[in-house]
């Protein structure tokens, strides 16, 4: 607009006035694509104090149905040691069945978690699941519509799991559920860069018994007190390593993001591109607005989260 008007008109601060006028056009604000870094600096959860206190869970879906009837995998990961359980799941499994599996494989082996982080899958938001966790004293943390990628740990674990399953099926054939126990064993005994150890070693304080590590665990037996002391020392080391890794990730992540803050009373427009399956725009999805009408900020509920009117 400025380039067109400057040939015909002039007044003091013409360029600034035109820029201000264009920036205040609500229609333009609703449809124009952003060419800025994403808003909000990288936010990270607190490091767990002990093993299996804070866990994440998600489902691997889209797998072929096995002869045993399994079609997906329930992935449950400890935030501190990175140890994981891969539980095969059938399409017909009810939430009661999953709760029974959860008590058997997680609670009985590791104790009741302090918190469970997951997405908003219908199974994790059901009344039965919420009531069970409340009875156990576990806090449920659910990702929001606009923070679906907040749980990077589960995403990375699932990617590794899928790669390992693909390799097993290619090399050995048969159904993927036949390989799942060995895949879980292999994953938990593979070196993890962020903790600089294998999840098995971080969890139990020693390497797993195998021909490769026989010199370390086969002949030399640790006494009870020494094993407890070394296990505790490993947890302290792991927490320090996680802190270092997270600080490095945040410094890199913030380079690609920008600090954006709002105050109570400010008016903001709501981005709706991720709501395509919720808000109906008829047959004009491609031409639908990127933002909808302005909303008033009534409460700040986190560093990058706000409650709108």
Secondary structure as UniProt FT lines:
FT   HELIX           2..5
FT   TURN            6..8
FT   TURN            12..13
FT   HELIX           14..23
FT   HELIX           26..31
FT   STRAND          38..39
FT   TURN            51..52
FT   STRAND          54..60
FT   TURN            67..68
FT   STRAND          70..78
FT   TURN            79..81
FT   STRAND          84..90
FT   TURN            91..92
FT   HELIX           95..102
FT   HELIX           103..107
FT   HELIX           108..110
FT   STRAND          115..118
FT   TURN            122..125
FT   HELIX           127..136
FT   STRAND          139..142
FT   HELIX           145..150
FT   HELIX           152..172
FT   HELIX           176..178
FT   HELIX           180..188
FT   STRAND          191..192
FT   TURN            193..196
FT   STRAND          197..198
FT   HELIX           199..204
FT   TURN            212..213
FT   HELIX           214..217
FT   HELIX           224..255
FT   STRAND          257..258
FT   TURN            264..265
FT   STRAND          267..271
FT   HELIX           273..275
FT   TURN            276..278
FT   TURN            282..283
FT   HELIX           285..287
FT   STRAND          291..300
FT   STRAND          306..308
//
